[in-house]
Amino acid sequence: MKTTHIFIDQNKKERTRHGTIEFPLAIYTEHIKENILGFIEWHWHDEMQFCVVTQGAVEFEVNQNKYIVREHEIFFINAGQMHHAKNHDNIDSSYLCIDFHSKLLSSFPGSKINTEYIDPYVQDKSFECCFIGKDHPLNSDIYEKLMEICSLYDKKQDIFQIWLNFLQIWAWMIKKVFPNQPQKRFTKTDYMIRTCLDYIAEHYAENIVLDTLAQEVGYSKSTCCRIFKNYMNCTLFDYVISYRLNKATTLLLKTDMNITEIAYQCGFGSASYFIKQFKKKSGISPLAYRKQLENKKIFPID
């Protein structure tokens, strides 16, 4: 499975369907340069995620920590953690996303399996992620199991073996990987960034005024802008534009709204300004992008 665009709701939660209630697992390839923004926007999801780089080098950022992950290396992101990804040093890169809910591993509610071996890790918000590089003693073992899971998933067969493989990986993770990971305390800066993102998500269709946003987070305008740029590696203005483009792309792909309607609904103010910003980010016009995906028959996952 291949995606060209991740759909994110007003709370920055990814809305891509990750498997089913009966078997909450989804596997897909993310080719970063094919994303409309040229990177994977900040988002979070209830599922945990293994990322296996298959080409190039990917720069992941989880909250304020950066990780460079190269071919054959593995990156684990815990449930509920804000993260994004981009090509490292503009190297054309792609990676496998293996998204799974803790329910895939769990026993009945309140069981010792859940309370001792799953919940303490999944529900610990100070535990963000972990990197399993080529020099890690378990890299080859975990990589082999993940590749077997992907192969079985693609063939739509033997979900029992997929489940057994996940149990083995989880046993390795809680015994040999998780105990060595540093924990992070949620800070005032984290809270400020989350508040900014929530405000932008709620008001992106409106004229966002910096004075109002700064008042919302309890900082001066200059301090708000400085902290945001240091944390997010982009300005508030750039983030708002990217967020609006993200929303506009969803409408381009999932509706028959015209360009002017999309522009105004996503807060751009005019069709010409929307087209200018879209071309700046993607290199093509919104209409050309829509036709390109229609011709390739590539559509978003509901």
Order of alpha helices (4+ residues) and beta strands (2+ residues): beta-beta-beta-beta-beta-beta-beta-beta-beta-alpha-alpha-beta-alpha-alpha-alpha-alpha-alpha-alpha-alpha-alpha-alpha
